[in-house]
Amino acid sequence: ETYDSGLLVYHVFYSSKLIPENQHALASHILISLFISDMVGHYSGGTVSNYVHGIQAWHTLHGIA
């Protein structure tokens, strides 16, 4: 899976959980943990890892990390 796929899955996740927009970035450790726990069982460990790294890369690219 690519980083872009991870960002899409992350957007769908926080939209479906009604996470307020001001909490999307800088994503807290709690939000990332909730995202990971939601993905486990649906995706392989490698895919979840790639998704999280994609979110991290997005934060870094936008100077938020």
All heavy atoms as TSV, in Angstrom:
chain	resi	resn	atom	element	x	y	z
A	1	GLU	N	N	0.843	-1.178	0.000
A	1	GLU	CA	C	0.000	0.000	0.000
A	1	GLU	C	C	0.885	1.238	0.000
A	1	GLU	O	O	1.964	1.261	0.563
A	1	GLU	CB	C	-0.894	-0.004	1.231
A	1	GLU	CG	C	-1.812	-1.186	1.342
A	1	GLU	CD	C	-2.927	-1.203	0.317
A	1	GLU	OE1	O	-3.240	-0.162	-0.259
A	1	GLU	OE2	O	-3.453	-2.278	0.072
A	2	THR	N	N	0.414	2.287	-0.610
A	2	THR	CA	C	1.201	3.512	-0.680
A	2	THR	C	C	0.791	4.470	0.426
A	2	THR	O	O	-0.251	4.323	1.065
A	2	THR	CB	C	1.005	4.198	-2.047
A	2	THR	OG1	O	-0.357	4.626	-2.150
A	2	THR	CG2	C	1.334	3.257	-3.192
A	3	TYR	N	N	1.639	5.479	0.615
A	3	TYR	CA	C	1.328	6.497	1.620
A	3	TYR	C	C	0.021	7.208	1.302
A	3	TYR	O	O	-0.747	7.537	2.196
A	3	TYR	CB	C	2.458	7.517	1.713
A	3	TYR	CG	C	3.710	7.008	2.387
A	3	TYR	CD1	C	4.923	7.649	2.178
A	3	TYR	CD2	C	3.699	5.912	3.236
A	3	TYR	CE1	C	6.085	7.216	2.795
A	3	TYR	CE2	C	4.846	5.460	3.852
A	3	TYR	CZ	C	6.037	6.125	3.632
A	3	TYR	OH	O	7.172	5.686	4.245
A	4	ASP	N	N	-0.239	7.441	0.009
A	4	ASP	CA	C	-1.485	8.104	-0.377
A	4	ASP	C	C	-2.704	7.310	0.079
A	4	ASP	O	O	-3.695	7.890	0.524
A	4	ASP	CB	C	-1.553	8.310	-1.889
A	4	ASP	CG	C	-0.573	9.357	-2.385
A	4	ASP	OD1	O	-0.084	10.165	-1.560
A	4	ASP	OD2	O	-0.294	9.378	-3.582
A	5	SER	N	N	-2.630	6.004	-0.033
A	5	SER	CA	C	-3.739	5.158	0.420
A	5	SER	C	C	-3.965	5.337	1.911
A	5	SER	O	O	-5.103	5.399	2.374
A	5	SER	CB	C	-3.456	3.690	0.130
A	5	SER	OG	O	-3.345	3.462	-1.236
A	6	GLY	N	N	-2.867	5.428	2.660
A	6	GLY	CA	C	-2.967	5.635	4.102
A	6	GLY	C	C	-3.646	6.935	4.451
A	6	GLY	O	O	-4.465	6.998	5.375
A	7	LEU	N	N	-3.335	7.983	3.702
A	7	LEU	CA	C	-3.975	9.277	3.956
A	7	LEU	C	C	-5.468	9.209	3.673
A	7	LEU	O	O	-6.275	9.756	4.435
A	7	LEU	CB	C	-3.319	10.376	3.126
A	7	LEU	CG	C	-1.890	10.715	3.508
A	7	LEU	CD1	C	-1.319	11.745	2.536
A	7	LEU	CD2	C	-1.793	11.222	4.938
A	8	LEU	N	N	-5.831	8.510	2.607
A	8	LEU	CA	C	-7.252	8.350	2.300
A	8	LEU	C	C	-7.964	7.581	3.409
A	8	LEU	O	O	-9.032	7.992	3.874
A	8	LEU	CB	C	-7.430	7.632	0.957
A	8	LEU	CG	C	-8.876	7.300	0.586
A	8	LEU	CD1	C	-9.709	8.565	0.458
A	8	LEU	CD2	C	-8.907	6.486	-0.703
A	9	VAL	N	N	-7.367	6.484	3.840
A	9	VAL	CA	C	-7.973	5.686	4.912
A	9	VAL	C	C	-8.073	6.519	6.198
A	9	VAL	O	O	-9.078	6.459	6.909
A	9	VAL	CB	C	-7.183	4.377	5.147
A	9	VAL	CG1	C	-7.672	3.645	6.376
A	9	VAL	CG2	C	-7.290	3.484	3.921
A	10	TYR	N	N	-7.053	7.328	6.478
A	10	TYR	CA	C	-7.071	8.200	7.655
A	10	TYR	C	C	-8.204	9.228	7.551
A	10	TYR	O	O	-8.938	9.450	8.518
A	10	TYR	CB	C	-5.718	8.893	7.802
A	10	TYR	CG	C	-5.597	9.813	8.990
A	10	TYR	CD1	C	-5.719	9.340	10.291
A	10	TYR	CD2	C	-5.342	11.165	8.813
A	10	TYR	CE1	C	-5.602	10.178	11.382
A	10	TYR	CE2	C	-5.220	12.017	9.902
A	10	TYR	CZ	C	-5.349	11.520	11.177
A	10	TYR	OH	O	-5.235	12.367	12.249
A	11	HIS	N	N	-8.389	9.813	6.367
A	11	HIS	CA	C	-9.479	10.783	6.170
A	11	HIS	C	C	-10.840	10.127	6.375
A	11	HIS	O	O	-11.716	10.702	7.028
A	11	HIS	CB	C	-9.412	11.409	4.776
A	11	HIS	CG	C	-8.312	12.392	4.600
A	11	HIS	ND1	N	-8.315	13.642	5.132
A	11	HIS	CD2	C	-7.138	12.290	3.930
A	11	HIS	CE1	C	-7.211	14.288	4.811
A	11	HIS	NE2	N	-6.464	13.473	4.086
A	12	VAL	N	N	-11.008	8.942	5.827
A	12	VAL	CA	C	-12.267	8.216	6.001
A	12	VAL	C	C	-12.475	7.890	7.477
A	12	VAL	O	O	-13.582	8.035	8.010
A	12	VAL	CB	C	-12.287	6.931	5.139
A	12	VAL	CG1	C	-13.474	6.039	5.490
A	12	VAL	CG2	C	-12.285	7.296	3.660
A	13	PHE	N	N	-11.393	7.479	8.156
A	13	PHE	CA	C	-11.466	7.142	9.575
A	13	PHE	C	C	-11.956	8.327	10.397
A	13	PHE	O	O	-12.933	8.224	11.126
A	13	PHE	CB	C	-10.091	6.679	10.082
A	13	PHE	CG	C	-9.933	6.722	11.567
A	13	PHE	CD1	C	-10.513	5.755	12.369
A	13	PHE	CD2	C	-9.215	7.747	12.177
A	13	PHE	CE1	C	-10.390	5.805	13.752
A	13	PHE	CE2	C	-9.082	7.801	13.546
A	13	PHE	CZ	C	-9.670	6.828	14.340
A	14	TYR	N	N	-11.267	9.481	10.294
A	14	TYR	CA	C	-11.664	10.576	11.170
A	14	TYR	C	C	-13.008	11.168	10.780
A	14	TYR	O	O	-13.725	11.672	11.637
A	14	TYR	CB	C	-10.575	11.628	11.376
A	14	TYR	CG	C	-10.102	12.430	10.184
A	14	TYR	CD1	C	-10.932	13.296	9.499
A	14	TYR	CD2	C	-8.769	12.366	9.785
A	14	TYR	CE1	C	-10.477	14.065	8.439
A	14	TYR	CE2	C	-8.300	13.132	8.731
A	14	TYR	CZ	C	-9.162	13.974	8.059
A	14	TYR	OH	O	-8.697	14.733	7.021
A	15	SER	N	N	-13.378	11.053	9.522
A	15	SER	CA	C	-14.713	11.510	9.121
A	15	SER	C	C	-15.790	10.608	9.702
A	15	SER	O	O	-16.810	11.082	10.207
A	15	SER	CB	C	-14.827	11.552	7.600
A	15	SER	OG	O	-13.977	12.530	7.063
A	16	SER	N	N	-15.547	9.297	9.646
A	16	SER	CA	C	-16.551	8.354	10.155
A	16	SER	C	C	-16.675	8.403	11.672
A	16	SER	O	O	-17.731	8.084	12.212
A	16	SER	CB	C	-16.219	6.930	9.702
A	16	SER	OG	O	-15.072	6.433	10.382
A	17	LYS	N	N	-15.613	8.825	12.350
A	17	LYS	CA	C	-15.633	8.921	13.813
A	17	LYS	C	C	-16.031	10.320	14.287
A	17	LYS	O	O	-16.047	10.591	15.483
A	17	LYS	CB	C	-14.254	8.575	14.400
A	17	LYS	CG	C	-13.748	7.188	14.053
A	17	LYS	CD	C	-14.620	6.108	14.644
A	17	LYS	CE	C	-14.013	4.744	14.343
A	17	LYS	NZ	N	-14.935	3.665	14.595
A	18	LEU	N	N	-16.312	11.209	13.328
A	18	LEU	CA	C	-16.717	12.589	13.631
A	18	LEU	C	C	-15.677	13.326	14.471
A	18	LEU	O	O	-16.007	14.094	15.368
A	18	LEU	CB	C	-18.096	12.622	14.302
A	18	LEU	CG	C	-19.229	11.939	13.519
A	18	LEU	CD1	C	-20.509	11.945	14.336
A	18	LEU	CD2	C	-19.432	12.579	12.160
A	19	ILE	N	N	-14.394	13.084	14.149
A	19	ILE	CA	C	-13.292	13.770	14.835
A	19	ILE	C	C	-13.295	15.220	14.357
A	19	ILE	O	O	-13.292	15.475	13.148
A	19	ILE	CB	C	-11.928	13.111	14.501
A	19	ILE	CG1	C	-11.948	11.606	14.780
A	19	ILE	CG2	C	-10.787	13.823	15.199
A	19	ILE	CD1	C	-12.044	11.211	16.211
A	20	PRO	N	N	-13.307	16.195	15.274
A	20	PRO	CA	C	-13.308	17.597	14.864
A	20	PRO	C	C	-12.094	17.933	13.992
A	20	PRO	O	O	-10.995	17.415	14.202
A	20	PRO	CB	C	-13.236	18.363	16.188
A	20	PRO	CG	C	-13.740	17.403	17.216
A	20	PRO	CD	C	-13.339	16.041	16.726
A	21	GLU	N	N	-12.306	18.798	13.011
A	21	GLU	CA	C	-11.263	19.130	12.043
A	21	GLU	C	C	-9.992	19.657	12.705
A	21	GLU	O	O	-8.889	19.368	12.247
A	21	GLU	CB	C	-11.784	20.155	11.042
A	21	GLU	CG	C	-10.825	20.415	9.911
A	21	GLU	CD	C	-11.410	21.290	8.834
A	21	GLU	OE1	O	-12.638	21.406	8.736
A	21	GLU	OE2	O	-10.610	21.863	8.078
A	22	ASN	N	N	-10.134	20.401	13.787
A	22	ASN	CA	C	-8.946	20.963	14.441
A	22	ASN	C	C	-8.075	19.894	15.111
A	22	ASN	O	O	-6.973	20.190	15.547
A	22	ASN	CB	C	-9.334	22.034	15.455
A	22	ASN	CG	C	-10.111	21.495	16.638
A	22	ASN	OD1	O	-10.678	20.413	16.593
A	22	ASN	ND2	N	-10.151	22.269	17.705
A	23	GLN	N	N	-8.545	18.645	15.150
A	23	GLN	CA	C	-7.761	17.558	15.734
A	23	GLN	C	C	-7.129	16.646	14.677
A	23	GLN	O	O	-6.397	15.724	15.009
A	23	GLN	CB	C	-8.641	16.723	16.667
A	23	GLN	CG	C	-9.098	17.492	17.879
A	23	GLN	CD	C	-9.995	16.666	18.777
A	23	GLN	OE1	O	-10.030	15.443	18.687
A	23	GLN	NE2	N	-10.730	17.334	19.640
A	24	HIS	N	N	-7.372	16.923	13.398
A	24	HIS	CA	C	-6.831	16.081	12.322
A	24	HIS	C	C	-5.318	16.219	12.226
A	24	HIS	O	O	-4.618	15.265	11.956
A	24	HIS	CB	C	-7.466	16.439	10.982
A	24	HIS	CG	C	-8.948	16.217	10.950
A	24	HIS	ND1	N	-9.698	16.527	9.847
A	24	HIS	CD2	C	-9.821	15.736	11.869
A	24	HIS	CE1	C	-10.975	16.230	10.080
A	24	HIS	NE2	N	-11.066	15.758	11.309
A	25	ALA	N	N	-4.814	17.428	12.376
A	25	ALA	CA	C	-3.374	17.697	12.296
A	25	ALA	C	C	-3.077	18.820	13.282
A	25	ALA	O	O	-3.799	19.793	13.325
A	25	ALA	CB	C	-2.967	18.112	10.894
A	26	LEU	N	N	-2.241	18.691	13.986
A	26	LEU	CA	C	-1.278	17.734	14.422
A	26	LEU	C	C	-2.011	16.584	15.117
A	26	LEU	O	O	-2.680	16.781	16.114
A	26	LEU	CB	C	-0.275	18.409	15.366
A	26	LEU	CG	C	0.784	17.580	16.037
A	26	LEU	CD1	C	1.779	16.984	15.072
A	26	LEU	CD2	C	1.504	18.429	17.051
A	27	ALA	N	N	-1.895	15.422	14.527
A	27	ALA	CA	C	-2.585	14.252	15.069
A	27	ALA	C	C	-1.945	13.853	16.393
A	27	ALA	O	O	-0.740	13.667	16.477
A	27	ALA	CB	C	-2.513	13.097	14.088
A	28	SER	N	N	-2.766	13.741	17.413
A	28	SER	CA	C	-2.266	13.358	18.734
A	28	SER	C	C	-1.917	11.877	18.774
A	28	SER	O	O	-2.349	11.092	17.930
A	28	SER	CB	C	-3.334	13.644	19.792
A	28	SER	OG	O	-4.423	12.749	19.647
A	29	HIS	N	N	-1.134	11.511	19.782
A	29	HIS	CA	C	-0.805	10.089	19.972
A	29	HIS	C	C	-2.076	9.281	20.202
A	29	HIS	O	O	-2.189	8.149	19.727
A	29	HIS	CB	C	0.147	9.906	21.160
A	29	HIS	CG	C	1.505	10.484	20.928
A	29	HIS	ND1	N	2.288	10.131	19.867
A	29	HIS	CD2	C	2.214	11.396	21.635
A	29	HIS	CE1	C	3.424	10.795	19.918
A	29	HIS	NE2	N	3.405	11.581	20.979
A	30	ILE	N	N	-3.028	9.864	20.884
A	30	ILE	CA	C	-4.285	9.163	21.159
A	30	ILE	C	C	-5.047	8.918	19.862
A	30	ILE	O	O	-5.557	7.816	19.633
A	30	ILE	CB	C	-5.141	9.951	22.168
A	30	ILE	CG1	C	-4.444	9.970	23.535
A	30	ILE	CG2	C	-6.549	9.386	22.271
A	30	ILE	CD1	C	-5.068	10.903	24.548
A	31	LEU	N	N	-5.109	9.932	18.996
A	31	LEU	CA	C	-5.821	9.773	17.729
A	31	LEU	C	C	-5.137	8.729	16.843
A	31	LEU	O	O	-5.803	7.875	16.249
A	31	LEU	CB	C	-5.920	11.108	16.989
A	31	LEU	CG	C	-6.697	11.090	15.677
A	31	LEU	CD1	C	-8.129	10.607	15.883
A	31	LEU	CD2	C	-6.692	12.476	15.052
A	32	ILE	N	N	-3.820	8.762	16.784
A	32	ILE	CA	C	-3.088	7.771	15.986
A	32	ILE	C	C	-3.285	6.372	16.562
A	32	ILE	O	O	-3.480	5.406	15.816
A	32	ILE	CB	C	-1.594	8.131	15.884
A	32	ILE	CG1	C	-1.416	9.439	15.102
A	32	ILE	CG2	C	-0.791	7.005	15.246
A	32	ILE	CD1	C	-1.909	9.394	13.669
A	33	SER	N	N	-3.267	6.256	17.886
A	33	SER	CA	C	-3.506	4.951	18.521
A	33	SER	C	C	-4.907	4.439	18.203
A	33	SER	O	O	-5.094	3.245	17.931
A	33	SER	CB	C	-3.317	5.057	20.039
A	33	SER	OG	O	-1.985	5.360	20.345
A	34	LEU	N	N	-5.892	5.325	18.234
A	34	LEU	CA	C	-7.265	4.945	17.891
A	34	LEU	C	C	-7.349	4.506	16.431
A	34	LEU	O	O	-7.990	3.507	16.104
A	34	LEU	CB	C	-8.212	6.111	18.161
A	34	LEU	CG	C	-9.693	5.881	17.929
A	34	LEU	CD1	C	-10.223	4.767	18.832
A	34	LEU	CD2	C	-10.463	7.171	18.185
A	35	PHE	N	N	-6.651	5.238	15.549
A	35	PHE	CA	C	-6.604	4.882	14.132
A	35	PHE	C	C	-5.999	3.488	13.955
A	35	PHE	O	O	-6.556	2.645	13.254
A	35	PHE	CB	C	-5.793	5.937	13.366
A	35	PHE	CG	C	-5.534	5.604	11.928
A	35	PHE	CD1	C	-6.568	5.600	11.005
A	35	PHE	CD2	C	-4.264	5.317	11.482
A	35	PHE	CE1	C	-6.333	5.300	9.669
A	35	PHE	CE2	C	-4.011	5.018	10.152
A	35	PHE	CZ	C	-5.056	5.016	9.247
A	36	ILE	N	N	-4.871	3.246	14.617
A	36	ILE	CA	C	-4.202	1.941	14.508
A	36	ILE	C	C	-5.114	0.827	15.016
A	36	ILE	O	O	-5.273	-0.205	14.361
A	36	ILE	CB	C	-2.860	1.946	15.265
A	36	ILE	CG1	C	-1.863	2.869	14.554
A	36	ILE	CG2	C	-2.294	0.530	15.392
A	36	ILE	CD1	C	-0.616	3.159	15.369
A	37	SER	N	N	-5.720	1.040	16.170
A	37	SER	CA	C	-6.579	-0.009	16.738
A	37	SER	C	C	-7.789	-0.270	15.847
A	37	SER	O	O	-8.282	-1.397	15.784
A	37	SER	CB	C	-7.011	0.346	18.161
A	37	SER	OG	O	-7.866	1.466	18.179
A	38	ASP	N	N	-8.242	0.744	15.138
A	38	ASP	CA	C	-9.367	0.571	14.221
A	38	ASP	C	C	-8.955	-0.220	12.973
A	38	ASP	O	O	-9.766	-0.941	12.394
A	38	ASP	CB	C	-9.919	1.950	13.830
A	38	ASP	CG	C	-11.320	1.893	13.287
A	38	ASP	OD1	O	-12.217	1.425	14.018
A	38	ASP	OD2	O	-11.517	2.325	12.135
A	39	MET	N	N	-7.688	-0.089	12.573
A	39	MET	CA	C	-7.188	-0.757	11.366
A	39	MET	C	C	-6.824	-2.218	11.604
A	39	MET	O	O	-6.936	-3.043	10.699
A	39	MET	CB	C	-5.940	-0.046	10.824
A	39	MET	CG	C	-6.143	1.386	10.372
A	39	MET	SD	S	-7.309	1.541	8.992
A	39	MET	CE	C	-8.778	2.108	9.846
A	40	VAL	N	N	-6.383	-2.533	12.829
A	40	VAL	CA	C	-5.958	-3.901	13.151
A	40	VAL	C	C	-7.141	-4.851	12.952
A	40	VAL	O	O	-8.247	-4.592	13.374
A	40	VAL	CB	C	-5.422	-3.979	14.603
A	40	VAL	CG1	C	-5.181	-5.412	15.027
A	40	VAL	CG2	C	-4.149	-3.155	14.734
A	41	GLY	N	N	-6.884	-5.915	12.275
A	41	GLY	CA	C	-7.932	-6.877	11.975
A	41	GLY	C	C	-8.535	-6.669	10.593
A	41	GLY	O	O	-9.177	-7.560	10.060
A	42	HIS	N	N	-8.331	-5.474	10.048
A	42	HIS	CA	C	-8.812	-5.185	8.699
A	42	HIS	C	C	-7.675	-5.191	7.683
A	42	HIS	O	O	-7.904	-5.447	6.505
A	42	HIS	CB	C	-9.515	-3.827	8.649
A	42	HIS	CG	C	-10.722	-3.743	9.521
A	42	HIS	ND1	N	-11.928	-4.319	9.199
A	42	HIS	CD2	C	-10.907	-3.153	10.724
A	42	HIS	CE1	C	-12.804	-4.078	10.160
A	42	HIS	NE2	N	-12.201	-3.381	11.101
A	43	TYR	N	N	-6.482	-4.841	8.156
A	43	TYR	CA	C	-5.307	-4.733	7.295
A	43	TYR	C	C	-4.133	-5.460	7.936
A	43	TYR	O	O	-4.096	-5.625	9.152
A	43	TYR	CB	C	-4.922	-3.262	7.073
A	43	TYR	CG	C	-5.998	-2.438	6.404
A	43	TYR	CD1	C	-6.895	-1.689	7.159
A	43	TYR	CD2	C	-6.118	-2.410	5.021
A	43	TYR	CE1	C	-7.878	-0.932	6.552
A	43	TYR	CE2	C	-7.095	-1.656	4.398
A	43	TYR	CZ	C	-7.977	-0.917	5.175
A	43	TYR	OH	O	-8.957	-0.180	4.562
A	44	SER	N	N	-3.167	-5.836	7.121
A	44	SER	CA	C	-1.965	-6.492	7.653
A	44	SER	C	C	-1.146	-5.479	8.454
A	44	SER	O	O	-1.312	-4.258	8.305
A	44	SER	CB	C	-1.104	-7.037	6.508
A	44	SER	OG	O	-0.480	-5.967	5.795
A	45	GLY	N	N	-0.255	-5.996	9.287
A	45	GLY	CA	C	0.611	-5.134	10.084
A	45	GLY	C	C	1.459	-4.217	9.223
A	45	GLY	O	O	1.661	-3.039	9.550
A	46	GLY	N	N	1.950	-4.745	8.096
A	46	GLY	CA	C	2.754	-3.932	7.193
A	46	GLY	C	C	1.960	-2.797	6.572
A	46	GLY	O	O	2.463	-1.678	6.422
A	47	THR	N	N	0.719	-3.077	6.234
A	47	THR	CA	C	-0.141	-2.037	5.662
A	47	THR	C	C	-0.434	-0.958	6.686
A	47	THR	O	O	-0.337	0.238	6.386
A	47	THR	CB	C	-1.449	-2.657	5.135
A	47	THR	OG1	O	-1.132	-3.589	4.097
A	47	THR	CG2	C	-2.401	-1.600	4.604
A	48	VAL	N	N	-0.766	-1.354	7.906
A	48	VAL	CA	C	-1.023	-0.373	8.972
A	48	VAL	C	C	0.218	0.475	9.203
A	48	VAL	O	O	0.133	1.699	9.316
A	48	VAL	CB	C	-1.479	-1.074	10.275
A	48	VAL	CG1	C	-1.591	-0.069	11.419
A	48	VAL	CG2	C	-2.809	-1.792	10.063
A	49	SER	N	N	1.375	-0.151	9.222
A	49	SER	CA	C	2.633	0.576	9.399
A	49	SER	C	C	2.833	1.589	8.273
A	49	SER	O	O	3.200	2.751	8.524
A	49	SER	CB	C	3.801	-0.404	9.450
A	49	SER	OG	O	5.027	0.278	9.562
A	50	ASN	N	N	2.584	1.178	7.041
A	50	ASN	CA	C	2.707	2.099	5.911
A	50	ASN	C	C	1.731	3.260	6.031
A	50	ASN	O	O	2.076	4.405	5.725
A	50	ASN	CB	C	2.488	1.369	4.586
A	50	ASN	CG	C	3.677	0.542	4.173
A	50	ASN	OD1	O	4.798	0.753	4.636
A	50	ASN	ND2	N	3.432	-0.418	3.299
A	51	TYR	N	N	0.522	2.986	6.470
A	51	TYR	CA	C	-0.473	4.044	6.640
A	51	TYR	C	C	0.004	5.066	7.673
A	51	TYR	O	O	-0.083	6.278	7.455
A	51	TYR	CB	C	-1.809	3.459	7.079
A	51	TYR	CG	C	-2.583	2.728	5.997
A	51	TYR	CD1	C	-3.769	2.103	6.296
A	51	TYR	CD2	C	-2.129	2.669	4.684
A	51	TYR	CE1	C	-4.502	1.438	5.318
A	51	TYR	CE2	C	-2.856	2.001	3.704
A	51	TYR	CZ	C	-4.042	1.397	4.030
A	51	TYR	OH	O	-4.761	0.741	3.062
A	52	VAL	N	N	0.504	4.582	8.796
A	52	VAL	CA	C	0.975	5.491	9.855
A	52	VAL	C	C	2.177	6.294	9.360
A	52	VAL	O	O	2.269	7.500	9.606
A	52	VAL	CB	C	1.300	4.709	11.145
A	52	VAL	CG1	C	1.974	5.608	12.171
A	52	VAL	CG2	C	0.026	4.099	11.724
A	53	HIS	N	N	3.076	5.652	8.629
A	53	HIS	CA	C	4.223	6.382	8.084
A	53	HIS	C	C	3.774	7.430	7.060
A	53	HIS	O	O	4.387	8.498	6.955
A	53	HIS	CB	C	5.243	5.418	7.475
A	53	HIS	CG	C	6.065	4.735	8.508
A	53	HIS	ND1	N	5.781	3.471	8.951
A	53	HIS	CD2	C	7.149	5.157	9.214
A	53	HIS	CE1	C	6.664	3.137	9.872
A	53	HIS	NE2	N	7.495	4.139	10.056
A	54	GLY	N	N	2.731	7.139	6.329
A	54	GLY	CA	C	2.180	8.116	5.394
A	54	GLY	C	C	1.641	9.342	6.104
A	54	GLY	O	O	1.847	10.477	5.668
A	55	ILE	N	N	0.962	9.125	7.225
A	55	ILE	CA	C	0.451	10.241	8.031
A	55	ILE	C	C	1.614	11.055	8.583
A	55	ILE	O	O	1.602	12.293	8.553
A	55	ILE	CB	C	-0.463	9.721	9.159
A	55	ILE	CG1	C	-1.696	9.048	8.568
A	55	ILE	CG2	C	-0.857	10.853	10.105
A	55	ILE	CD1	C	-2.473	8.206	9.547
A	56	GLN	N	N	2.631	10.358	9.067
A	56	GLN	CA	C	3.820	11.038	9.582
A	56	GLN	C	C	4.500	11.848	8.481
A	56	GLN	O	O	4.887	13.007	8.695
A	56	GLN	CB	C	4.803	10.030	10.167
A	56	GLN	CG	C	6.059	10.668	10.719
A	56	GLN	CD	C	7.054	9.631	11.200
A	56	GLN	OE1	O	7.051	8.480	10.752
A	56	GLN	NE2	N	7.904	10.029	12.120
A	57	ALA	N	N	4.632	11.284	7.301
A	57	ALA	CA	C	5.266	11.988	6.182
A	57	ALA	C	C	4.471	13.230	5.801
A	57	ALA	O	O	5.046	14.285	5.521
A	57	ALA	CB	C	5.397	11.047	4.980
A	58	TRP	N	N	3.152	13.132	5.809
A	58	TRP	CA	C	2.311	14.284	5.495
A	58	TRP	C	C	2.545	15.403	6.499
A	58	TRP	O	O	2.691	16.567	6.128
A	58	TRP	CB	C	0.847	13.877	5.484
A	58	TRP	CG	C	-0.066	14.989	5.073
A	58	TRP	CD1	C	-0.492	15.264	3.812
A	58	TRP	CD2	C	-0.627	16.005	5.923
A	58	TRP	NE1	N	-1.288	16.384	3.822
A	58	TRP	CE2	C	-1.389	16.861	5.108
A	58	TRP	CE3	C	-0.555	16.268	7.274
A	58	TRP	CZ2	C	-2.080	17.953	5.604
A	58	TRP	CZ3	C	-1.239	17.373	7.783
A	58	TRP	CH2	C	-1.995	18.197	6.955
A	59	HIS	N	N	2.571	15.052	7.791
A	59	HIS	CA	C	2.833	16.053	8.832
A	59	HIS	C	C	4.199	16.710	8.624
A	59	HIS	O	O	4.344	17.929	8.738
A	59	HIS	CB	C	2.764	15.410	10.232
A	59	HIS	CG	C	1.379	15.234	10.750
A	59	HIS	ND1	N	0.547	14.246	10.288
A	59	HIS	CD2	C	0.705	15.909	11.703
A	59	HIS	CE1	C	-0.608	14.336	10.938
A	59	HIS	NE2	N	-0.549	15.322	11.791
A	60	THR	N	N	5.207	15.899	8.321
A	60	THR	CA	C	6.564	16.423	8.103
A	60	THR	C	C	6.594	17.335	6.881
A	60	THR	O	O	7.161	18.443	6.939
A	60	THR	CB	C	7.557	15.263	7.937
A	60	THR	OG1	O	7.534	14.463	9.119
A	60	THR	CG2	C	8.970	15.776	7.704
A	61	LEU	N	N	5.998	16.898	5.793
A	61	LEU	CA	C	5.979	17.671	4.555
A	61	LEU	C	C	5.325	19.041	4.751
A	61	LEU	O	O	5.764	20.023	4.187
A	61	LEU	CB	C	5.236	16.891	3.466
A	61	LEU	CG	C	5.117	17.558	2.098
A	61	LEU	CD1	C	6.497	17.668	1.453
A	61	LEU	CD2	C	4.174	16.772	1.213
A	62	HIS	N	N	4.321	19.088	5.596
A	62	HIS	CA	C	3.601	20.332	5.830
A	62	HIS	C	C	4.122	21.110	7.042
A	62	HIS	O	O	3.494	22.076	7.478
A	62	HIS	CB	C	2.102	20.045	5.954
A	62	HIS	CG	C	1.500	19.629	4.659
A	62	HIS	ND1	N	1.488	18.317	4.226
A	62	HIS	CD2	C	0.944	20.351	3.660
A	62	HIS	CE1	C	0.921	18.252	3.043
A	62	HIS	NE2	N	0.602	19.471	2.663
A	63	GLY	N	N	5.253	20.670	7.581
A	63	GLY	CA	C	5.885	21.395	8.685
A	63	GLY	C	C	5.088	21.367	9.972
A	63	GLY	O	O	5.206	22.260	10.801
A	64	ILE	N	N	4.309	20.315	10.158
A	64	ILE	CA	C	3.469	20.215	11.348
A	64	ILE	C	C	4.067	19.303	12.391
A	64	ILE	O	O	3.773	19.404	13.561
A	64	ILE	CB	C	2.044	19.731	10.958
A	64	ILE	CG1	C	1.420	20.704	9.965
A	64	ILE	CG2	C	1.155	19.599	12.172
A	64	ILE	CD1	C	0.103	20.246	9.399
A	65	ALA	N	N	4.953	18.411	11.977
A	65	ALA	CA	C	5.528	17.435	12.909
A	65	ALA	C	C	6.650	18.038	13.717
A	65	ALA	O	O	7.336	18.930	13.338
A	65	ALA	CB	C	6.040	16.225	12.151
